[in-house]
């Protein structure tokens, strides 16, 4: 594999699954040590929650975010311990995954990043209680059309509805208050969307309804030490590399209330030379989006000891 044409990508919420990281921890001491480190920092057994559940506990935003972050970094550490040449040319992460990407690029320490995502989860949950919201997946319409319909629904109700995630052509997620979301779902169905499905989530992530979390999260970001990343990190907000420390703080702040421009982020990395994308996390969600974004790319998901061993064997 040509690492000079390889990007590492990290998933966001929705990729969590009970049992994640368990076989990797059994196979690789570095993974076990990473989970033990996370357990110590957080003051509870995150490893037990990841390996054994319960599912409700793992799906709690407050826990999901540090869990996915830890699995991503643990997987990366195992890969690079086995294959030191596995250094990507770019990294990126979807929503929460952007924090994992920044840690992977050395822009924030594992410990500081873990505390940051734990606090982000707490603040997002609190914002969801203060300004309840909902999200829905929309299949079969392009992003500009979805954006326009969200604006129409917001105008009708005086509420909030925005395009939260542009995941790949024909697959988007909308986010807003429950009443406006219902109107938007109706309008999208009338506009011949193939499918409009409400998601099992009680917060309106990546929308202005997260604004109440922003001020406090800004203080947390200001107190967190960041450094210049060792490889370019493509951000969700501008779909472009973020390098300066101030730009990283701005990105992570704006990301709470702005759309995840994933399609454009992948396209930008491809335009800059990325050909292979390796997803480090529990599933293969981002690899699944790849072909819809750019058919010339190839993707691999490292989500188990077996998949990691296979990649290492192919590159020795």
C-alpha positions, 0 to 999 in steps of 0.5 A: 500500500502506498501510504503517501496516498492513504487517508485515515478516517474516524467515525462518529456517533452511530458506529458504536456497538456492544463488544467493540474493541474486545477482540483487539484488546485480547490480541494486542497489549497496546489496545488493552493498555489504551482502554486501561488508560481511559478507565483511569482518566474517566474514573469508571470502566469504559472498557467494560461498557464497550466490551459488555454493554449494556447497550443503553449505557453505551448509546448514552451520548455522554458515554458514546463519545469517549467510547468511540474516541478510545476505540479509534485511538486504540486501533490506530496504536495497534496498527502502528505498533505492528506496522510503523510505516502506516502513516497516513497523508491525511486524516479526517473524522465524521463529527465526533470522529474529528476529535479522534482524527486530531489526536491521531495527528498529534494535535491533542494528547490522548488524555486531553482529547478524551476529557474533551469528548467526555465534556462535549457529550455532557454539554450536548446532552444538557443542550438537548434537555434545554432545547429538545430536538430530533434528527432524520435520515433522508435518502435519494435527494441531493444536499442543495435540495434538502437544504432548501426544504429545511429552509422552507420548513423553518419558515413555515413554523418559525422553528429550526431545521438544517442539513446536519450531515451531508454524508454522501450524494443521496444520503443526508441527515436533517436536524432541528426542533421536533415540530419543524422536523415533522413538517420537513419530513412531510415536505421531503416525502412530497419532494420524492425522497426515497426514504425519510426516517426519524433517528433514535436520538433526542438531540438536534446535533449540528444545529443551532439548538446546540448553541447553549452548549457552545459558550461552555464548550468554548471555555473547555477548548480554550483550556485545552492544549493543542499543537500543530498536527503532524499531518493535515486534518480535514475539518467538517465545517470548511471541508479543508485542512485545519492546521493553526491552533486557533483554527482547530479551536474555531473548528471544534466550536463551530462544529457543534452548531454547523453541518458536517460536510463529509462529501466535500471533505472526502472530495477535497482529500481525493483532489489532494492525492488520497486514493485509499481510505482506512476507517479505524472504528467499530464498523465500516460506515465511512467506507460504505459512503466512499463509493457514492462519493468517488468511485475511483477510491478504495476503502478498508475498515479496521474494526477487528483483530482479524481485519488488522492482522490482514492489513498488516500481512498485506503490507509486510 
